[in-house]
Amino acid sequence: MSDPQLIRCPSCGATNRVPPEKIAQKLQPVCGRCKTALAIDGKPVTVTDATFAAEVERSPVPVLLDMWAPWCGPCRMVAPVIEELAAEMAGRVRVAKLNVDENPATATRFRVQSIPTLLVLKGGRELDRLIGVQPKAAIVQRLERAAA
């Protein structure tokens, strides 16, 4: 029996434990507090300056934050890997994307000087940083350390 996934409710912010068996059966989990449907699609969350605190700082699990821009070729190269990691590590790690052109405050806060920059965060604090296109194995290794 594997560990339950921790999924934060988008409405009330409550952290919910969802057994992997329920997800495998394609059952739609709901929040135990407010009964809102919980997202289990395994897609990266789009983060903005306004939602950073709720989506990243208050996350019950470590966050891989992809700092990117739509005009950046290397960012587009790493995007499929980010998508795969979101699906593969759902419940253990939250994967988020932040467009640095549209959200300069957060990019400045973390002193992002080149993109793509991948930040591994826990409780809003930076644990690790990868700059440029990285192989999937290198990203996974850093995430495993943070999730341990």
N, C-alpha and C positions, 0 to 999 in steps of 0.2 A: 504494500500500500504506500503510495507516494504522498508527499506533503501537500496540504491544501494550498491553493493559490490565494494570495491576499489581494483583493480588488477593492479599490476605493470607490465609493458611491459618488457619481457626478453631481447629485443633488444635495445631499446632506453631509458628505465628506466622511461618513462612517467607513471603517475598514471591515470588510466581510471576508470570511474564510469560505472558499468554494472548493469542495472536493473535486479532484481531477476526474473521478468517475462520472460526476454529473456533467462535466464539460464534454467528456467522451461520448456521452449519450445524447448530446446536442440539446440538453435541457437549458432553458434560459434562467440563469440565477437572478434573484432579486435581492435588494438591500433588506437586511433584517430590521432596520430602523424605519425606513420610509417607504419600502416596497417598490422603489424605482428599479427598472431593469438595469443590470450591470453589464458593461461592455466586456466581452471576452473574445473579441475578434483578433487579438494579437497584432494590432496595427500600432505604429508609433503615434503618440499623442502630440498634437500641435500645441506648442507653448508660446505665450506672448509675455511681454513685460508685465502685463496686468494679471496673468494667470500663473506666473512662475511660482509664487508662494504656495498656492493651492496644489499645483500639479507636481512640483519638484520638492520644495522644502518640507512639505507635510506628507510626502510619500512614505508609506510603511516599508517599502523595499528600496534598494539602491536604484539610482536612475542613470541611464546612459543618455546624455544630452548631446545631440548632434547640432552643432552650430554651423549653419550653412547659408547659402544664398542661391537663388535660381540661376544666376548667370555663371556660376562657378562650375567648370568642367569636372574637376576632381570631386566636388560635392555630389555631382550626378553619378560619378563612378562608384562611390561608396554607398549611395542610397539603397541599392538592392540588398547589400549586406545588412544594413540597418533594418530593413523590412524583415529579413530572415531572422535576425536576432530578436526582434519584437515578438514574432510568432514562437520561436523556439524557447525563449526564456520568460514567456508570459507568466506572471505570478511570482517569479523569483526576482526579476529585474524589470523596471518600467523603462521603456524606450520613448524618448521624446525628441522632437525636432524644433529648433528655434531659428527663424529667419533673421539673420543679423542685420539686414538692411531695414526691416520693419520694426525691429526691437533693439535699438542701440543701447538702451539702459542696461539690459542684462549682459550684452556683449561687452560693454565697458566695465561692468562690475567684475567680470571674470578676466579682464584684460586680454580679450581675444584679438590677436593681431594678424592671424592668417586663418583661412578656412580651407577645407573642413577642419574643425577642432571638435574632438569628442571628449566630453567631460564625464567622469564617473563621479557621481555625487551621492552623498548619504546625509539626510537631514539638511540639505541645502549647502553642505560643506563639500568642497572639492577633495576627492581622495586620489584621483589620477587624471592625467590629461594625455591624449594622443593627438598629434598634429599631422595633418596630411592623410593621404590614402593609406590605410593599414590593412594587412591581411586579416581575414575573419578570425583566424586562430589567435592572433595577437589581441584582438578586441575581447574575445571570449575569455582568454587567460586573465585579463585585467578585471573583467566582470565577475569571474568565479572568485577571485580574491575578495572583492567587495561584498559578494553575496554570502561568503562563508561566515 
